Amino acid sequence: MSPTDFKYLRLSMVEDVVLVEIMSKDVQGPERAQEFSAELTTVAGREWAKPLLVNLRRTHYFSSMGLAALFKLVKLAKERQRPVKFCNMHPDVRVGAEIVGLNLVVEIHDSEEAALKGLVPA
């Protein structure tokens, strides 16, 4: 799967950081969540995908399966010793993420600039 094949993600580079932009307004329902999770897994498995910054600015709703896909991405990145951070999380999504404890396993920043600190060499 090449980056152009992604349905829910757009990838770009900020220096050595892979910026993963989630393009969907919502991630809900089993089929969408599975496709979304498969795309994230593909990115996490690529050798060039290190470190990762996931920008969630367009997404206003995640179902529990969508949040599970984010947990899976964090787990895969950590297994591969790849730093991962999230940024620009919609307030409603952030409340859900905090309820399920996502903020305990990954840094969540208010802006892309703040998240890039520590990922991009000074």
N, C-alpha and C positions, 0 to 999 in steps of 0.2 A: 504494500500500500504506500503510495507516494503522498507527500503532503497535499497535493492537488486533489487526491481522492477523498479527503476528509469531508464529511457532511456537517459535522458539528464544531470542528476546530479550524483555526487558521494559525499557521506557524510563521514566525519571523525570528530574526536574531537581533539581540542587543548585545554587542560585543560577543562574549562567549556564552551568553545566556540564551536559551531557547524560550522565546515568549510564546506561550500557548494561549490564544484567545478563544474563549468559548463563544461561538457565534449564535447559539440558540437562545431565545428569550426564556424558554423553560426546558427542563429535563424531567419529564414525568412519563409514566407508563412503562411497562416491561420492555417493549421492543425498543423504544427510544433510549432507555437507560442502558440496555445491553449494547446497542450500537455505539453509544457515547463511551461506555466503559471500554469497548474494544478499541476505539480510536485512542483513548488515553493510554491503554496498555501498549499499543503499538509505539506511541511516542516514548514512553518510559523505557521500552526495550531497545531503542535505537542507541547505538554507541555514541553518536554525535549529540544526543540529547542530554547534555549535562552542563551546567545545572538548568533547572526548569523554573519558570515563573508563569503561573496560571492566572490570567486576567479574566475575572468574572463579571466585568462591568455591564455586559449585555443581558445577563441572566437574572431574572427576577423570581424564579421559582425552581426549586429542586425537590423532587419527591424523595422518599427515603431511599429508593434504589439509585437515584441520582447522587445523593450524598454518599451512598456506599461506594459508588464509582470513584468519588474523590478520595475516600479512605484507601481504596485499592491502589490508586495512583501513588499516594504517599508511601504506602507499604512497599510497592515495587521500586520506587525511587530510592528509598532507604536501603533496601536489600542490595541495590546496585551502587550504594554509596554516592548517590547523586543528591545534591541539595535541591530542595523544592520549597517554594513559597507561593502563597496565594495573595491576590490583591483585588481591590475595587469590588468587594463583595457587597451586593445590594443589602440594605439593612434587614429585610425580611429573610433573606437567605442566611445572613450572618446569625440571626437569632436561632434559626433551625440548626445551623452548623454548631453553634455553641451548646445547644441543648443535647446534641448527640456526642459532643466532646471533640469535634474536629480541631478546634483551636488548641487542644492539648497535645496534638501530634504534629501540627504544622503551624508555621507562622502565617498569620493573616494580617495584611497591611491595608491601610486605607487608600494608598496610592501606589502606582507602578514605581515611581521614583523612590519612595521609601522602601519598597520591597527589593529593589535592585541594589540597595546598599548592602554590602556584605556578599552579594553574588558577583558583582563586577569589581575587579581590582581597582583600587583608587589611583 
